Structures are given as structure tokens and as C-alpha cells.
Amino acid sequence: MRESVKHRLIGAAVLTAVAVLFLPSFFKDRQQYQVNTESQIPGRPSITAVDFNEPAQPEGIESAPAPEAMFVPENNEVPVTELAVPPAETADVQSAQQMASSLKASAAAASSATKADQVPALPLNAQGLPDAWVIQVASLSSQDGANKLRDQLQAEGHKAYVRAAPSANGNIYRVFIGPRQDKAQLQAIKTQLDKRLKVNSLVLPFKP
């Protein structure tokens, strides 16, 4: 009799312990979750509107010309050159590229050899700008021919561009190289181009 009472008491204690451990979590899971409906967005900041005036052009400053009209030397008396622009020979292209590379290397060497505190002052023109020069390689009546010549010169490492100019017989298309401040370098390039392209190119003052 005593053993059975003892077993019952032990069983009741075990059940009570299990109930104490698990019943609170069971009822907690069944509770409904309360959503906080209060806004977490901060209030609107106080910003004072600022009015900006329309930009006004300063007096005494000319407007920049259209890109097609820029970098054109003042030289309207050059005859049209009927220049055939065949595909460049590999040897000619390599020779031109080597010459361009050697000119760049010599300019870089001279620049690196000059210390920062010994940079010579560049001579300035009446507009307060350093003088620069371009090569007018040819004047062509065909825009396609001018573009092909420009592309060929660019492939050789030259900074070439085309500008159109009106004439009595329609537009002519001039191919230029430059600008550069070292006129002697352009003279060397002119000599090489004249020999290779069978032209009489011109070294002209650069006009920004």
C-alpha cells in the first residue's frame, strides 16, 4: 500500500514538473502578436527653398564656335589637292609609326630632363596664349577621301582631323595634324609626309 502511494506521488511530481516547464510556452505561442502601428518615419525636415538665377554670360567674352569651326588655320588660298589615298603599305605605316614614336620619346626625354623649377617660360602671343602649329596635309574635294586620309594618319599615331571650308566649287575638306608647340617636330613630320604621300603640305599657325 505504501509503495503504491509512493509511486503515485512520484508520478504526480513528474507531471507537475512537466506542466511547469511546457505549459507557459504553449500558452505563449497561442497569444496573438500585437503589431506596432506607430509610424517610424521621421518627420519632414524644415528646408528653405533657394532660387538660383539664370546664368549670364560675362561681358567681353566671345561664345565658343561650333566644333566643326574650331582649330582651323586662317589660310584660304591653298589649292585643292586631288590626292589618291590608297591603303598604306605596311612598311610605310611602320616607318611612320616609328617616327612618331621617336618624336614622342625625344619630347618625353626632354621633358623629364627638365626640372620643375627650371621650366622655361613659353612665349605668349597678343592673346596671352602660347603659339602652336599644325600641318595642313592636303585639301581634298572628296569628304570620303579626306576621312580616309585622316584615319590613315591616326593609325600611324598622328593627331589628325578634318575641317570643311567653302569654295567656289563647293566645300573642300582639309586634313590637319596637330597642334604642337614644337615647330621643328612638325617640320620633320612634314618632310616625311611630303615624301611618302607625294604632297606639299604646309606648317601653319594654330588657331584655337
Accessible surface in RSA format (square Angstrom, percent):
REM  Atomic radii and reference values for relative SASA: ProtOr
REM  Chains: A
REM  Algorithm: Lee & Richards
REM  Probe-radius: 1.40
REM  Slices: 20
REM RES _ NUM      All-atoms   Total-Side   Main-Chain    Non-polar    All polar
REM                ABS   REL    ABS   REL    ABS   REL    ABS   REL    ABS   REL
RES MET A   1   185.85  96.2 139.79  92.5  46.07 109.7 119.14 101.3  66.72  88.4
RES ARG A   2   217.08  91.1 208.69 106.4   8.39  20.0  79.71 108.9 137.37  83.3
RES GLU A   3   110.03  63.2 109.22  82.6   0.81   1.9  55.12 106.6  54.91  44.8
RES SER A   4    47.24  39.9  41.81  55.8   5.43  12.5  39.41  83.9   7.83  11.0
RES VAL A   5    63.33  41.7  63.16  57.2   0.17   0.4  63.33  55.0   0.00   0.0
RES LYS A   6   115.90  56.5 113.30  69.5   2.60   6.2  62.00  55.8  53.90  57.4
RES HIS A   7   116.24  63.5 106.94  74.3   9.30  23.8  69.04  71.2  47.20  54.9
RES ARG A   8   181.60  76.2 170.18  86.7  11.43  27.2  61.73  84.4 119.87  72.6
RES LEU A   9   119.11  66.3 114.04  81.6   5.07  12.7 114.67  80.5   4.44  12.0
RES ILE A  10    93.90  53.4  91.16  67.9   2.74   6.6  93.88  67.6   0.02   0.1
RES GLY A  11    30.21  37.3   0.00   N/A  30.21  37.3  29.85  81.9   0.37   0.8
RES ALA A  12    54.49  50.1  47.57  73.4   6.92  15.7  51.89  73.1   2.60   6.9
RES ALA A  13    62.50  57.5  49.03  75.7  13.47  30.6  57.22  80.6   5.28  14.0
RES VAL A  14    83.34  54.8  80.46  72.8   2.88   6.9  83.34  72.4   0.00   0.0
RES LEU A  15   128.49  71.6 124.27  88.9   4.22  10.6 124.54  87.5   3.95  10.6
RES THR A  16    82.87  58.9  77.99  79.1   4.87  11.6  58.88  79.1  23.99  36.3
RES ALA A  17    51.37  47.2  44.63  68.9   6.74  15.3  50.94  71.7   0.43   1.1
RES VAL A  18    70.02  46.1  70.02  63.4   0.00   0.0  70.02  60.8   0.00   0.0
RES ALA A  19    35.41  32.6  29.95  46.2   5.46  12.4  34.41  48.5   1.00   2.7
RES VAL A  20   100.66  66.2  88.58  80.2  12.08  29.1  94.62  82.2   6.04  16.4
RES LEU A  21   127.21  70.8 105.90  75.8  21.31  53.6 107.96  75.8  19.25  51.8
RES PHE A  22   129.26  64.7 128.16  79.4   1.10   2.9 128.19  77.7   1.06   3.0
RES LEU A  23    86.02  47.9  85.98  61.5   0.04   0.1  86.02  60.4   0.00   0.0
RES PRO A  24    82.03  59.8  68.28  62.2  13.75  50.0  77.61  64.1   4.42  27.5
RES SER A  25    57.63  48.7  53.35  71.2   4.29   9.9  44.09  93.9  13.55  19.0
RES PHE A  26   107.70  53.9 103.09  63.9   4.61  12.0 107.50  65.2   0.20   0.6
RES PHE A  27   119.40  59.7 117.02  72.5   2.38   6.2 117.11  71.0   2.29   6.6
RES LYS A  28   150.14  73.2 141.83  87.0   8.31  19.8  85.10  76.6  65.05  69.3
RES ASP A  29   120.71  84.6  89.46  89.0  31.24  73.9  32.83  77.3  87.88  87.6
RES ARG A  30   170.53  71.6 139.28  71.0  31.25  74.4  32.48  44.4 138.06  83.7
RES GLN A  31   130.94  73.2 109.10  79.7  21.84  52.0  37.49  79.8  93.45  70.9
RES GLN A  32   156.82  87.7 134.42  98.2  22.40  53.3  47.54 101.2 109.28  82.9
RES TYR A  33   192.49  89.9 163.35  92.9  29.14  75.8 122.30  91.9  70.18  86.5
RES GLN A  34   143.60  80.3 128.45  93.9  15.15  36.1  59.42 126.5  84.18  63.8
RES VAL A  35   108.21  71.2  88.47  80.1  19.74  47.6  88.81  77.2  19.41  52.6
RES ASN A  36   105.05  72.4  76.38  73.8  28.68  69.1  41.67 100.3  63.38  61.3
RES THR A  37   124.80  88.8  91.26  92.5  33.54  79.9  66.53  89.4  58.27  88.1
RES GLU A  38   129.63  74.4 117.36  88.8  12.26  29.2  42.50  82.2  87.13  71.1
RES SER A  39    90.32  76.3  53.20  71.0  37.12  85.5  54.60 116.3  35.72  50.0
RES GLN A  40   144.04  80.5 113.22  82.7  30.82  73.4  65.77 140.0  78.26  59.4
RES ILE A  41   146.04  83.1 125.87  93.8  20.17  48.6 127.54  91.8  18.50  50.2
RES PRO A  42   115.32  84.0  93.85  85.6  21.47  78.0 105.91  87.4   9.40  58.4
RES GLY A  43    67.06  82.7   0.00   N/A  67.06  82.7  41.58 114.1  25.48  57.1
RES ARG A  44   233.56  98.1 194.54  99.2  39.02  92.9  72.04  98.5 161.51  97.9
RES PRO A  45    92.83  67.7  76.42  69.7  16.41  59.7  86.29  71.2   6.54  40.6
RES SER A  46   120.33 101.7  80.38 107.3  39.95  92.0  52.26 111.3  68.07  95.4
RES ILE A  47   143.87  81.9 109.75  81.8  34.13  82.3 113.07  81.4  30.81  83.6
RES THR A  48   118.16  84.0 100.94 102.3  17.22  41.0  70.89  95.2  47.26  71.5
RES ALA A  49    92.66  85.2  63.14  97.4  29.52  67.2  70.73  99.6  21.93  58.1
RES VAL A  50   103.17  67.9  80.06  72.5  23.11  55.7  82.94  72.1  20.22  54.8
RES ASP A  51   138.24  96.8 110.96 110.4  27.28  64.5  38.03  89.5 100.21  99.9
RES PHE A  52   178.92  89.5 148.59  92.0  30.33  78.9 151.02  91.6  27.90  79.8
RES ASN A  53   142.71  98.4 117.54 113.6  25.17  60.6  31.57  76.0 111.14 107.4
RES GLU A  54   151.33  86.9 133.59 101.1  17.74  42.2  62.89 121.6  88.44  72.2
RES PRO A  55   129.28  94.2  96.53  88.0  32.74 119.0 107.63  88.9  21.65 134.5
RES ALA A  56    91.12  83.8  61.80  95.4  29.32  66.7  67.84  95.5  23.28  61.7
RES GLN A  57   109.83  61.4  78.09  57.1  31.74  75.6  43.51  92.6  66.32  50.3
RES PRO A  58    84.53  61.6  70.30  64.1  14.23  51.7  81.78  67.5   2.75  17.1
RES GLU A  59   174.48 100.2 144.93 109.6  29.55  70.4  64.04 123.9 110.44  90.2
RES GLY A  60    85.86 105.9   0.00   N/A  85.86 105.9  43.46 119.3  42.40  95.0
RES ILE A  61   106.14  60.4  94.43  70.3  11.71  28.2  98.04  70.6   8.09  22.0
RES GLU A  62   163.28  93.7 139.59 105.6  23.69  56.4  59.37 114.8 103.91  84.8
RES SER A  63    84.41  71.3  59.29  79.1  25.12  57.9  44.38  94.5  40.03  56.1
RES ALA A  64    86.63  79.7  54.50  84.1  32.13  73.1  59.62  84.0  27.01  71.5
RES PRO A  65    71.04  51.8  53.97  49.2  17.06  62.0  65.01  53.7   6.03  37.5
RES ALA A  66    57.72  53.1  43.32  66.8  14.40  32.8  50.30  70.8   7.41  19.6
RES PRO A  67    95.20  69.4  93.31  85.1   1.89   6.9  94.62  78.1   0.59   3.6
RES GLU A  68   127.90  73.4 119.92  90.7   7.98  19.0  70.66 136.7  57.24  46.7
RES ALA A  69    61.90  56.9  40.93  63.2  20.97  47.7  46.48  65.5  15.42  40.9
RES MET A  70    50.96  26.4  49.53  32.8   1.44   3.4  38.33  32.6  12.63  16.7
RES PHE A  71    73.22  36.6  72.44  44.9   0.78   2.0  72.44  43.9   0.78   2.2
RES VAL A  72    36.51  24.0  32.45  29.4   4.06   9.8  32.45  28.2   4.06  11.0
RES PRO A  73     4.13   3.0   1.36   1.2   2.77  10.1   1.42   1.2   2.71  16.8
RES GLU A  74   142.86  82.0 105.74  80.0  37.12  88.4  43.82  84.8  99.04  80.9
RES ASN A  75    29.34  20.2  25.41  24.6   3.93   9.5   6.55  15.8  22.79  22.0
RES ASN A  76   127.89  88.2  99.61  96.3  28.27  68.1  28.18  67.8  99.70  96.4
RES GLU A  77   161.75  92.9 132.66 100.4  29.09  69.3  55.78 107.9 105.97  86.5
RES VAL A  78    27.54  18.1  18.81  17.0   8.72  21.0  20.12  17.5   7.42  20.1
RES PRO A  79   105.86  77.2  93.81  85.5  12.06  43.8 105.58  87.2   0.29   1.8
RES VAL A  80    60.88  40.1  37.22  33.7  23.66  57.0  37.22  32.3  23.66  64.2
RES THR A  81    46.93  33.4  42.83  43.4   4.11   9.8  26.87  36.1  20.06  30.3
RES GLU A  82   139.70  80.2 106.51  80.6  33.19  79.0  66.39 128.4  73.31  59.9
RES LEU A  83    31.48  17.5  14.99  10.7  16.49  41.4  17.26  12.1  14.22  38.3
RES ALA A  84    85.20  78.3  63.67  98.3  21.53  49.0  72.93 102.7  12.27  32.5
RES VAL A  85    31.08  20.4   6.26   5.7  24.82  59.8   8.19   7.1  22.88  62.1
RES PRO A  86    88.09  64.2  79.03  72.0   9.05  32.9  85.95  71.0   2.14  13.3
RES PRO A  87   125.99  91.8 105.03  95.7  20.97  76.2 117.22  96.8   8.77  54.5
RES ALA A  88    38.19  35.1   6.06   9.3  32.13  73.1  12.58  17.7  25.61  67.8
RES GLU A  89   117.99  67.7 114.53  86.6   3.46   8.2  39.41  76.2  78.58  64.2
RES THR A  90    96.86  68.9  90.14  91.4   6.72  16.0  57.09  76.7  39.77  60.1
RES ALA A  91    71.59  65.8  62.66  96.7   8.93  20.3  65.43  92.1   6.16  16.3
RES ASP A  92    51.46  36.0  51.05  50.8   0.41   1.0   0.68   1.6  50.78  50.6
RES VAL A  93    31.99  21.0  31.99  29.0   0.00   0.0  31.99  27.8   0.00   0.0
RES GLN A  94    94.52  52.9  93.20  68.1   1.32   3.1  22.17  47.2  72.35  54.9
RES SER A  95    56.99  48.2  52.01  69.4   4.98  11.5  24.34  51.8  32.65  45.7
RES ALA A  96     0.47   0.4   0.00   0.0   0.47   1.1   0.24   0.3   0.23   0.6
RES GLN A  97    71.19  39.8  69.95  51.1   1.24   3.0  20.90  44.5  50.29  38.1
RES GLN A  98   125.30  70.1 117.48  85.9   7.82  18.6  43.17  91.9  82.13  62.3
RES MET A  99    43.83  22.7  38.19  25.3   5.64  13.4  36.85  31.3   6.99   9.3
RES ALA A 100     3.28   3.0   3.15   4.9   0.13   0.3   3.28   4.6   0.00   0.0
RES SER A 101    66.91  56.5  60.87  81.2   6.04  13.9  34.23  72.9  32.68  45.8
RES SER A 102    62.35  52.7  51.45  68.7  10.90  25.1  48.29 102.8  14.06  19.7
RES LEU A 103    24.90  13.9  24.38  17.4   0.51   1.3  24.70  17.3   0.20   0.5
RES LYS A 104   110.91  54.1 102.99  63.2   7.92  18.9  65.85  59.3  45.06  48.0
RES ALA A 105    62.59  57.6  50.35  77.7  12.24  27.8  58.78  82.8   3.81  10.1
RES SER A 106    60.25  50.9  47.51  63.4  12.74  29.4  50.38 107.3   9.88  13.8
RES ALA A 107    45.05  41.4  34.54  53.3  10.51  23.9  40.60  57.2   4.44  11.8
RES ALA A 108    61.02  56.1  50.61  78.1  10.41  23.7  57.76  81.3   3.26   8.6
RES ALA A 109    59.62  54.8  50.66  78.2   8.96  20.4  56.75  79.9   2.87   7.6
RES ALA A 110    62.00  57.0  50.94  78.6  11.07  25.2  59.38  83.6   2.62   6.9
RES SER A 111    80.00  67.6  62.63  83.6  17.37  40.0  33.50  71.3  46.49  65.1
RES SER A 112    95.91  81.0  57.59  76.9  38.32  88.3  54.53 116.1  41.38  58.0
RES ALA A 113    84.87  78.0  49.51  76.4  35.37  80.4  60.96  85.8  23.92  63.4
RES THR A 114    54.65  38.9  39.30  39.8  15.35  36.6  20.28  27.2  34.37  52.0
RES LYS A 115   137.07  66.9 130.34  80.0   6.73  16.0  81.65  73.5  55.42  59.0
RES ALA A 116    97.40  89.6  69.15 106.7  28.24  64.3  73.84 104.0  23.56  62.4
RES ASP A 117   124.64  87.3  83.62  83.2  41.02  97.0  51.40 121.0  73.24  73.0
RES GLN A 118   117.98  66.0  97.14  71.0  20.84  49.6  34.69  73.8  83.29  63.2
RES VAL A 119   102.76  67.6  79.09  71.6  23.67  57.0  79.09  68.7  23.67  64.2
RES PRO A 120    94.26  68.7  80.86  73.7  13.40  48.7  91.31  75.4   2.95  18.3
RES ALA A 121   100.78  92.7  66.86 103.2  33.92  77.2  76.49 107.7  24.29  64.3
RES LEU A 122    94.79  52.8  80.20  57.4  14.59  36.7  80.31  56.4  14.48  39.0
RES PRO A 123   102.14  74.4  89.86  81.9  12.27  44.6 101.95  84.2   0.19   1.2
RES LEU A 124   111.09  61.9  77.85  55.7  33.24  83.6  77.95  54.7  33.14  89.2
RES ASN A 125    53.40  36.8  35.41  34.2  17.99  43.3  24.41  58.8  28.98  28.0
RES ALA A 126   104.73  96.3  55.70  86.0  49.03 111.5  68.69  96.7  36.04  95.5
RES GLN A 127   138.51  77.5 106.84  78.1  31.67  75.4  54.64 116.3  83.87  63.6
RES GLY A 128    40.76  50.3   0.00   N/A  40.76  50.3  24.08  66.1  16.69  37.4
RES LEU A 129    86.05  47.9  86.05  61.6   0.00   0.0  86.05  60.4   0.00   0.0
RES PRO A 130    48.80  35.6  38.53  35.1  10.27  37.3  38.53  31.8  10.27  63.8
RES ASP A 131    69.47  48.7  60.61  60.3   8.86  21.0  18.48  43.5  50.99  50.9
RES ALA A 132    15.64  14.4  11.31  17.4   4.34   9.9  11.31  15.9   4.34  11.5
RES TRP A 133    54.59  21.9  54.59  26.4   0.00   0.0  46.85  25.0   7.74  12.6
RES VAL A 134     0.00   0.0   0.00   0.0   0.00   0.0   0.00   0.0   0.00   0.0
RES ILE A 135     0.00   0.0   0.00   0.0   0.00   0.0   0.00   0.0   0.00   0.0
RES GLN A 136     4.09   2.3   2.15   1.6   1.93   4.6   0.91   1.9   3.18   2.4
RES VAL A 137     2.88   1.9   0.00   0.0   2.88   6.9   0.00   0.0   2.88   7.8
RES ALA A 138     4.89   4.5   0.00   0.0   4.89  11.1   4.89   6.9   0.00   0.0
RES SER A 139     0.41   0.3   0.00   0.0   0.41   0.9   0.00   0.0   0.41   0.6
RES LEU A 140     5.25   2.9   5.19   3.7   0.06   0.2   5.25   3.7   0.00   0.0
RES SER A 141    60.59  51.2  42.89  57.2  17.70  40.8  28.10  59.8  32.49  45.5
RES SER A 142    55.68  47.1  49.12  65.6   6.56  15.1  40.52  86.3  15.16  21.2
RES GLN A 143    95.90  53.6  90.93  66.5   4.97  11.8  13.19  28.1  82.70  62.7
RES ASP A 144    99.65  69.8  96.84  96.4   2.81   6.6  20.87  49.1  78.78  78.6
RES GLY A 145    15.82  19.5   0.00   N/A  15.82  19.5  15.03  41.2   0.80   1.8
RES ALA A 146     0.00   0.0   0.00   0.0   0.00   0.0   0.00   0.0   0.00   0.0
RES ASN A 147    38.80  26.8  38.80  37.5   0.00   0.0  10.18  24.5  28.62  27.7
RES LYS A 148   128.53  62.7 123.27  75.6   5.26  12.5  68.57  61.7  59.96  63.9
RES LEU A 149     0.07   0.0   0.07   0.1   0.00   0.0   0.07   0.1   0.00   0.0
RES ARG A 150    67.97  28.5  67.97  34.6   0.00   0.0   5.97   8.2  62.00  37.6
RES ASP A 151    72.23  50.6  66.12  65.8   6.11  14.5  29.80  70.1  42.43  42.3
RES GLN A 152    24.58  13.7  17.13  12.5   7.45  17.7  17.64  37.5   6.94   5.3
RES LEU A 153     0.00   0.0   0.00   0.0   0.00   0.0   0.00   0.0   0.00   0.0
RES GLN A 154    84.88  47.5  69.62  50.9  15.26  36.3  20.24  43.1  64.65  49.0
RES ALA A 155    68.93  63.4  44.23  68.3  24.70  56.2  57.11  80.4  11.82  31.3
RES GLU A 156     0.92   0.5   0.18   0.1   0.75   1.8   0.25   0.5   0.67   0.5
RES GLY A 157    31.43  38.8   0.00   N/A  31.43  38.8  25.14  69.0   6.28  14.1
RES HIS A 158     9.43   5.2   2.57   1.8   6.86  17.6   2.74   2.8   6.70   7.8
RES LYS A 159   160.54  78.3 150.02  92.0  10.52  25.0 100.42  90.4  60.12  64.0
RES ALA A 160     6.84   6.3   0.00   0.0   6.84  15.6   0.00   0.0   6.84  18.1
RES TYR A 161    31.10  14.5  30.54  17.4   0.56   1.5  31.10  23.4   0.00   0.0
RES VAL A 162    22.18  14.6  10.60   9.6  11.58  27.9  10.60   9.2  11.58  31.4
RES ARG A 163    40.85  17.1  38.86  19.8   1.98   4.7   4.47   6.1  36.38  22.0
RES ALA A 164    56.60  52.0  31.40  48.5  25.20  57.3  31.62  44.5  24.98  66.2
RES ALA A 165    13.19  12.1  12.04  18.6   1.14   2.6  13.18  18.6   0.00   0.0
RES PRO A 166   120.70  88.0 101.48  92.5  19.22  69.9 102.05  84.3  18.65 115.9
RES SER A 167    50.61  42.8  22.95  30.6  27.65  63.7  33.69  71.7  16.92  23.7
RES ALA A 168   111.84 102.8  61.66  95.1  50.18 114.1  74.62 105.1  37.21  98.6
RES ASN A 169   152.38 105.1 113.18 109.4  39.21  94.4  37.36  89.9 115.02 111.2
RES GLY A 170    38.33  47.3   0.00   N/A  38.33  47.3  34.60  95.0   3.73   8.3
RES ASN A 171    78.56  54.2  62.77  60.7  15.79  38.0   4.12   9.9  74.44  72.0
RES ILE A 172    12.61   7.2  12.61   9.4   0.00   0.0  12.61   9.1   0.00   0.0
RES TYR A 173    33.80  15.8  33.80  19.2   0.00   0.0  10.15   7.6  23.65  29.2
RES ARG A 174     7.92   3.3   7.92   4.0   0.00   0.0   1.08   1.5   6.84   4.1
RES VAL A 175     0.00   0.0   0.00   0.0   0.00   0.0   0.00   0.0   0.00   0.0
RES PHE A 176     0.21   0.1   0.21   0.1   0.00   0.0   0.21   0.1   0.00   0.0
RES ILE A 177     1.96   1.1   1.96   1.5   0.00   0.0   1.96   1.4   0.00   0.0
RES GLY A 178     5.88   7.3   0.00   N/A   5.88   7.3   1.69   4.6   4.19   9.4
RES PRO A 179    57.01  41.5  41.84  38.1  15.17  55.1  41.97  34.6  15.04  93.5
RES ARG A 180    53.22  22.3  46.67  23.8   6.54  15.6  25.06  34.3  28.15  17.1
RES GLN A 181    94.02  52.6  71.31  52.1  22.72  54.1  31.42  66.9  62.60  47.5
RES ASP A 182    67.66  47.4  58.53  58.3   9.13  21.6  26.60  62.6  41.06  40.9
RES LYS A 183    83.61  40.8  80.31  49.3   3.30   7.9  37.91  34.1  45.70  48.7
RES ALA A 184    72.47  66.6  59.35  91.6  13.11  29.8  64.31  90.6   8.16  21.6
RES GLN A 185    26.90  15.0  24.72  18.1   2.18   5.2  10.69  22.8  16.21  12.3
RES LEU A 186     0.00   0.0   0.00   0.0   0.00   0.0   0.00   0.0   0.00   0.0
RES GLN A 187    73.99  41.4  73.37  53.6   0.62   1.5  32.83  69.9  41.16  31.2
RES ALA A 188    39.42  36.2  29.44  45.4   9.98  22.7  37.28  52.5   2.15   5.7
RES ILE A 189     0.31   0.2   0.31   0.2   0.00   0.0   0.31   0.2   0.00   0.0
RES LYS A 190    40.47  19.7  40.47  24.8   0.00   0.0  36.19  32.6   4.28   4.6
RES THR A 191    93.95  66.8  89.32  90.5   4.63  11.0  68.60  92.1  25.35  38.3
RES GLN A 192    32.19  18.0  25.93  19.0   6.26  14.9  26.70  56.8   5.48   4.2
RES LEU A 193     0.00   0.0   0.00   0.0   0.00   0.0   0.00   0.0   0.00   0.0
RES ASP A 194    29.81  20.9  24.40  24.3   5.41  12.8  16.94  39.9  12.86  12.8
RES LYS A 195   168.32  82.1 155.03  95.1  13.29  31.7 106.85  96.2  61.47  65.5
RES ARG A 196    41.52  17.4  18.71   9.5  22.81  54.3  22.93  31.3  18.60  11.3
RES LEU A 197    23.57  13.1  15.98  11.4   7.59  19.1  19.60  13.8   3.97  10.7
RES LYS A 198   170.30  83.1 140.49  86.2  29.82  71.0 114.71 103.2  55.60  59.2
RES VAL A 199    18.37  12.1   1.63   1.5  16.73  40.3   9.03   7.8   9.34  25.3
RES ASN A 200   123.70  85.3 102.03  98.6  21.66  52.2  34.10  82.1  89.59  86.6
RES SER A 201     0.99   0.8   0.00   0.0   0.99   2.3   0.88   1.9   0.11   0.2
RES LEU A 202    59.07  32.9  58.00  41.5   1.07   2.7  59.07  41.5   0.00   0.0
RES VAL A 203    25.98  17.1   3.81   3.4  22.18  53.4   3.81   3.3  22.18  60.1
RES LEU A 204    23.32  13.0  23.32  16.7   0.00   0.0  23.32  16.4   0.00   0.0
RES PRO A 205    83.24  60.7  81.01  73.8   2.23   8.1  81.01  66.9   2.23  13.9
RES PHE A 206    37.21  18.6  19.31  12.0  17.91  46.6  19.42  11.8  17.79  50.9
RES LYS A 207    99.92  48.7  98.22  60.3   1.70   4.0  60.37  54.3  39.55  42.1
RES PRO A 208    87.64  63.9  62.95  57.4  24.68  89.7  67.82  56.0  19.82 123.2
END  Absolute sums over single chains surface
CHAIN  1 A    16145.9      13175.5       2970.3       9897.1       6248.8
END  Absolute sums over all chains
TOTAL         16145.9      13175.5       2970.3       9897.1       6248.8
